[in-house]
Each structure stands twice: as C-alpha cells, then as structure tokens.
Amino acid sequence: MTAVADPATVQECLRVGAGFSQGDRNWIAEQFATLDARLAGFHADATEIEVMVKDRNARGQKVTLECWIAGRDKIVTTSTEEDLKAALHDVRDDLRRKLDDQKTRQEPRNNRHLREHVEPTTTDPLT
C-alpha cells in the first residue's frame, strides 16, 4: 500500500447525525479511534463517516454507521445493542471487518497469493 499524503482519521472525517449532538462528537471519536489505522490508507478529503442513533437510550435504539470512501461502495453497519457504548463498539468493529473484506476483494489475486505463500510439503510418493 502506498503512503497517503493526507490520511483519513476519525477525528477529521466523522459527522454526527440524528440522535447525537456536536457535544457527543469527541466522545464518539474516542470510541472509534481504533479505526484510524484502517482509514490511514485513504485520503481525508475523499472519506466521510456518519453515525446516527434512532430512539437513543430507549429499549429499541438503533445505531447506524455509514462510511463513504471515493471509488468504493458505501458501507453501512447497524447495531441494536441497548447500551449506547456497546452499540458504538459493535458498529465500529463491523465497519473494520467490512473495510478489510473490501480491501481483500479489490486486491489482485497474485499479490494475495504471494503474501500467503507457504512452503509446499513433499507429498511425492516416490521419495
């Protein structure tokens, strides 16, 4: 992966949507800080993350995290965890998995093969 001049970070790309206030933004960014390593390969000006919650602190609350990265499909993750912090961690971890899956799908097969190369074992019956 090539280095990006202005890498994306949660702090720079995060928008808070319905159910959250700007006062919640820093706390949410702290919860999502582990995403910075995954986002670093993308340009900050081509990356957006938005988090929203429906029926906050109610029994049926739903947290949604959407991520747009230029040149890739939009990623949407949701959680219905009752605890808000647990729900944020749930959508964060799901986004991390989906980013990894997208990266794996877009890599050329030859590169993946070289990275996963394992020395063959001898299975020749004549030896």
C-alpha positions in Angstrom: 0.0 0.0 0.0 1.3 3.4 -0.9 1.5 6.2 1.6 -1.2 8.8 1.5 -0.2 12.5 1.8 -3.3 13.5 3.9 -4.5 10.3 5.6 -8.1 10.0 6.8 -8.7 9.9 10.5 -11.9 9.5 12.5 -11.5 12.9 14.1 -11.3 14.6 10.7 -13.9 12.6 8.8 -16.6 12.0 11.5 -20.1 13.6 11.2 -22.7 13.1 13.9 -26.2 12.7 12.6 -29.7 12.3 14.1 -29.8 11.5 17.8 -26.4 12.9 18.6 -25.2 16.4 19.3 -22.0 18.1 18.4 -21.2 17.7 22.1 -21.2 13.9 21.7 -18.7 14.1 18.8 -15.4 14.0 20.7 -16.7 11.1 22.9 -17.8 9.2 19.8 -14.4 9.9 18.0 -12.7 8.4 21.1 -14.8 5.2 20.7 -13.9 5.0 17.0 -10.2 5.8 17.4 -9.1 2.3 16.6 -10.5 2.8 13.0 -7.7 5.3 12.3 -5.3 2.5 11.3 -7.8 1.2 8.7 -8.6 4.7 7.4 -5.0 5.8 7.1 -4.7 4.3 3.6 -7.4 6.6 2.3 -7.3 10.4 1.5 -9.1 12.5 4.2 -10.8 14.6 1.6 -12.3 11.5 -0.1 -13.5 9.8 3.1 -16.7 10.5 5.3 -18.1 8.7 8.3 -21.5 9.5 9.7 -23.0 8.0 12.9 -26.6 8.3 13.9 -29.0 6.8 16.5 -32.7 6.3 16.4 -34.6 6.2 19.7 -31.5 6.9 21.8 -31.4 5.3 25.2 -34.7 3.6 24.5 -35.2 -0.2 24.5 -35.3 -0.4 20.7 -32.5 2.0 19.9 -30.6 1.5 16.6 -27.2 2.9 15.9 -26.2 3.3 12.2 -22.6 4.0 11.0 -22.2 4.9 7.3 -18.8 5.2 5.6 -18.2 6.7 2.1 -14.7 6.3 0.5 -14.2 7.6 -3.0 -14.1 4.8 -5.5 -15.6 2.2 -3.2 -19.1 1.1 -2.3 -20.8 2.8 0.6 -20.6 0.7 3.8 -23.4 0.7 6.3 -23.3 -1.0 9.7 -26.0 -1.2 12.3 -26.5 -2.3 15.9 -29.4 -2.7 18.2 -27.4 -3.1 21.4 -29.3 -1.5 24.3 -26.1 0.1 25.8 -25.0 3.0 23.6 -21.3 2.4 24.1 -21.7 -1.3 23.3 -23.6 -0.3 20.1 -20.9 2.1 19.0 -18.3 -0.6 19.5 -20.4 -3.0 17.6 -20.8 -0.8 14.5 -17.1 0.2 14.7 -16.0 -3.4 14.7 -18.3 -4.3 11.9 -17.0 -1.4 9.8 -13.5 -2.5 10.4 -14.4 -6.1 9.2 -16.2 -4.7 6.1 -13.2 -2.4 5.2 -10.9 -5.5 5.5 -13.3 -7.5 3.3 -13.5 -4.8 0.7 -9.7 -4.5 0.6 -9.3 -8.2 0.2 -11.8 -8.3 -2.7 -10.1 -5.4 -4.6 -6.5 -6.8 -4.3 -5.1 -8.7 -7.3 -5.1 -12.4 -6.8 -1.3 -12.6 -7.4 -0.5 -10.2 -4.6 -2.7 -12.2 -2.2 -1.1 -15.4 -3.3 2.4 -14.1 -2.7 1.6 -12.9 0.7 0.0 -16.2 1.8 2.7 -18.3 0.2 3.6 -21.3 2.3 6.4 -23.7 1.5 4.9 -26.9 -0.1 5.4 -30.1 1.8 6.7 -33.1 0.0 3.9 -35.4 -0.9 5.7 -37.2 -3.7 5.1 -41.0 -3.1 8.4 -41.8 -4.8 10.5 -40.0 -2.2 
